[in-house]
Amino acid sequence: MVQLYNNGAYLLNGTEIIEDNSEANAKLATKLGANVISKDEAATGTIAYGILEKHNTSGNMDKLKIKFDKLTSHDITFVGIIQTARASGLEKFPVPYVLTNCHNSLCAVGGTINEDDHMFGLTSAKKYGGIYVPPHQAVIHQYAREMLAGGGKMILGSDSHTRYGALGTMAMGEGGPELVKQLLSKTYDINMPKVVGVYLTGKPQKGVGPQDVALAIIGEVFANGYVNNKVMEFVGDGVANLSADFRIGIDVMTTETTCLSSIWKTDDTIKEFYEIHGRKEEYKELNPAHITYYDGMIYVDLSKIKPMIAMPFHPSNTYTIEELNANLMDILADCEKKALVSLGGAVDFKLRDKVRNGKLYVEQGIIAGCAGGGFENICEASDILNGASIGSDEFTLSVYPASTPIYMELVKNGCVAKLMGAGAIVKTAFCGPCFGAGDTPSHNAFSIRHSTRNFPNREGSKLQNGQISSVALMDARSIAATAANKGYLTAATDIDVEFTNPKYFFDQTIYENRVFDSKGVADSSVEIKFGPNIKDWPEMPGLTDNLLIKVVSEIHDPVTTTDELIPSGETSSYRSNPIGLAEFTLSRKDPEYVGKAKAVQAAEMARRENKSLQEALPEIDVIINKIKDNYSDVNNINTGIGSVIFAVKPGDGSAREQAASCQRVLGGWANIANEYATKRYRSNLINWGMLPFIIAKEELPFQNGDYLFIPEIKKAVEEKQSEMKAYVVGNSLKEFTLKLGELTDDERTIILKGCLINFYKG
């Protein structure tokens, strides 16, 4: 089904794979004769290399400085981005920048604050020369596919699922500060990423959809980090057997592998996609070179992929539906056991009580968003449900087309009528079910969703209130099959259906009538509308000579998601208010964090105001006196005081900058980790002036509540030291080692100055 090569691999003429092992040179010589080229030269033959080379401004392909063609954000990221850019001197959007409104579009939390954000976006698009997509028109990524993507182009988005590789566009999802850099005509600085080939062959079985293929890949590559921070490049004869929608459905889920980006070979199928959307000039044929070297290879036989399910609480927790049904109680018991780690025992989580007469019963089905809401997914779901009934028991089904043009065509071709006739509810374009802001099931309910993630609380439950429901990821076809079976888990391959395969017709006038497009013309006379919840960023101090930081949270889960660092769902409404949002930091993982961080921050505020530290934080005097036994020059001027969290592997999931900025707002100076789950979370820490420390994977020298002293940290950053000594402050100073990892010169300066805003202020 899915095979991972142990080494890199050569791809010859796009069809033949030769693994990079002891026999590789002989095989290459036999095949190519005098035409054999070096591995380094062959590595330049990837599609990814060619696109990165055209967008790199450094002149050095080892150290990239990328300028993107276009930018995109949604309504829980664009306010903070534009506020940061305004504080840093923004005058005009230098490239097309699309502001979509698909996350807080229900306007259901916090009075006017959601619509206030939307009006901020509209007036900002007018003032700075952007594009504004009103609520319910399209989810961010569908609009980008329809109206932004282009062959050989690069797009940066402030959402982790910014993936348009199937259309020949290298797209990346990052935290807001990286978009700020582009808005200020700066660059995205990374080392040349490794490129892993994904060789597709064969043709999917009837009833198997893109989510099934994606989950099969994710299950093989997530835990071992096979593609972590690398580019996935989809090639092979099997690509031609997939529709554009099918490719898009696989592509958007590559984010869950923790790869950096994705790109696909393109063909007439993608050319037709651009023609349908009235943008045929954006098509570009893309193929790897005749001799191409990949740093790894994933071989996928599409014909052997079966309907899949990702059980709670991660997209990599995968099984075939056949395997799950055959070993139901054992797998459910294992999921409950894993949940003890994910949920920390905070609630009594059960799945085995969902078994009725030997079958797994689910209470809810959702087909939605950038992954599930595509035209083809919904058409095939409607074919399965045509003439059926979802029943009148607990099970419900909601379907969210990814854009109004898709919705309109589904109405015209009768698919909406089929779905509604079966008992489904068809709603407008909205990302809520994907991040916990819509269709929250009842307590202990089990939901199956064709969406992107199934982390704890992504369905909207509140662990801190004793509420828990859970999500499994599935393809729209098997969700529809389950719905037709009135909530009993069913694979789409187990039902008899004839797919009608209706043709898609795109009506661009829907956008022409509602989307504001400045055509790149800024109007400086426009006054931006600020609602009362939209607040400026608080002042961030620069790095001091020394640091005294208190460990205020210690997380030993194998992976910590950004959802656990700052929850999604209803808290998303407060992302325009940095101080207000910070109150929710770690609230679903460590409810004591905010209070502990604030207590330490009080001492830092007293230090900066030259007031008594002891009055602000009585315990601090003993700590500082112990440090002075060895470092007598420590004082209020040269030693900053703040908090730090430890997590084994933080930052999986969302690109949200607030996972870092909320810690910073509460006085955080650093994270300490064994490793960082994604490049984007580490970048968020850096852009908010926080030190991304690494500590060896061994017994920790400190524990929650300990104070850590790091002498001459400023000097270490300035002098590009890769590691530095630190001390646990107790009865004595216990020395240990911290590492910083590679930092660019700009990143070091950002940390020294305290954050990206300070960096651009000078």
Steps between C-alpha positions, in 0.01 A plus 500: 500500500764756615873424497777724635847472350780479757720733296474766237409400145556593139202537269573440133270647236232543764429126506788291633621510861855401593565502872820669614686196634816308425363383166373838384809612306515178301131519415530864398801424280310219329198718438670829417849420383699819453197709596533427873507819706596567860251465782522873572425584138213252488352661813454821300261311273210500742198717425544654844859606431401681183222696670711588803787612275272743315375652827832511683662842530818401688701362209582203721281191465616366836376809685172608347341843525159453342258762373149366444268592214184525711381491860181381666350518850168451675307686766677357804843586366485809279426751777815414695708490182386840376531649849858375519580626150342840574712532813804418285434761230261341249381738227371266226466129435791433262346180357141375467371428852165329546307537826237227527236469772433134561591433864307749713227540242214386727535816713370288789746587777583828673237739366627707207864393512491256208333741260729775630793290381335462161456875465862545604589266213283677243634845584858369511456347153383840376774696676794277410386355167379148579217258426216438748282188485186543715379232746337186355640555151791256520738334739849642471658216305219443255504866401877475456462196277231665291644852476866515615696188413726495196747257348850558632380765747552519876234602754544563872198469727440549871330163529684172524297335223624745237566228241438547128764260368254299291449813289875549453531763772744467786312631801599523863309565818678710761431715801399860443845658548628326187222668301590829665851464358357457150270801548807703587679370188733281702572132443418153631834358606559126516766248414436313177250233608539136415256364244325165536340338199151352530465253215136422425410201290178316423142622525281531810223248557143615458390659829854595606551875526786747548474497879560126497823542303609792717439316827687195374804719430473696827482177699832388353703823519389709798648316798837434337537858370568371149395826333533742793575851366562357153317549170280215376513471119227287341601318184433167327263347247219488756464878506327487161234272646387764750262791440603851602267488803645164605855636483399811693343281769825310553713810474327706770559220752876500447511760778423217745827329407688810633655561157598855402315510169385288208510505122359271229578431139230660286318388187191562288273427797644800684499704179125433479457610865646841415289523184181423696587783739567749221874519566655281233805727484596385850561141393857380471614148425733379774704181499818378667813490287593183311745417780379620839624424848266497801610494863240232568228317313145401595352238268121494498300235314163674469323179402578348841375792710190411700254729678683639802417646837723712726385436854521761776714697566734539204483464118784245520301263724387310193330170420311365205129497576511129424772452763310707755176309452684167523679591825252746641526459876880464502557814291247703696665392826837607363358841400362544852842417640671754271242758605627482856814672370320746272238595758708465814226300670290816533185325383371145478540442128330196345462360152406139566155611607440595135481134403143389437430142393864462403509813283647845565234769523591864447286799592609749236641535151655815353628566147660843503770752434811502287534119514144370478298779342612447142257452213590141423493386864149636550370371167609145581363527853165609352501204262547264795217668693263533207170346611638399840424633848741586781225404747340679791730391782809680635697498174511831313675602179612849400662592170689824434594571135838673495382798298181663381579417134523132601177530700322663208603222262391234751161668513474514121598137443271361770759377748374727777151360450631144534684586823214691656254233397704246694496721812830685469529871568694697237662817631715785370879507463646493852809357667343469846457120514873467434613705800223463754269793425200324356300177517638406841361155588349410836708385794676168429367498143709369211522694174638390162623785282654566164700793633867549576560429870365303793710630790335522844248786512505556124135399505415770751481313830650659812717272702533751782123490544489121502362489145649263246404380156732364238562491126619237258606606152352322199431562135171656392400180319527279805333767713209494254497120508485514881218755477310276261545225760345735759820560696660156500859520375511388138766515231392646167646195325241284678199658332360483149493840333536648156681831504353752258818709464330830405712761329591812697411847370656795681300822520748781558225765518428380854833645606481798266177603670626471859879496532679832540808508280711815507697377198808588702406867534538637853287788628681669786195717575303201632471486879533153644203398715598382847257315724545525878657152515779585254804590707860585424781270603643581844861614527752215476836550678830425333727220617702579813857393572383217725169321544326363806205289390257290698363175364124547522383202297651161427339286229619145435257395228685359197368792293335826610274664244445870450137432595627404845727806520217738411158344440299550185121504494325784679830653619575584136266796528749669731804477274477870420561575867847372601453556872146359506598193300801432723260415784422175315864386462541128581152512655413153374837348583622679813234729649746627763740636238355850459500576872855372544627694198333822618659466845846489344411777257419726796865475605616587149271804489639611837853454367431713194340769715785481754264395778538239774519148359422348838171687527402377156618140554619425855682177409729678256741648754625162616557393142690814402714488813598142420600606149704789637714254696653413162403795281533809717431748218141380444255790540165637384650657191695211354279204593152450358242292683240288327340163452573194289315184411650159431340265250646190340399592144281811477342663198323230297198621308381852437727779381341738751753750627294543817634170632822695553384861530262422788790363700698811417213729603504321837872555545638189335864519399554151360387149427714200587438186296664178394404600147245720323221329309496753215715771356209742516456477878871557558484800265205637697703482821789684339283767340349576840843533658499165677802272523436157342721296732574134444602259775633149458252211525602381844378553852417866547720690747201715600133462577188713501544789742879516477687820419760485223783751466666553164801732528625703203213388279511821301868450428435140399237609246718781367803275462301223330571243768316176431487392862530668837514414867200551724431428866216363706484727804451307823716462804780539250532569127469175307651539152349354182521574126250663268524521121348759269532334163570686178382862482532747214653839570157660479354246740772575753433870469125445544567311824743764620252782432212311659268428205445562130320831562804636688727367226327711235469802723880505517 
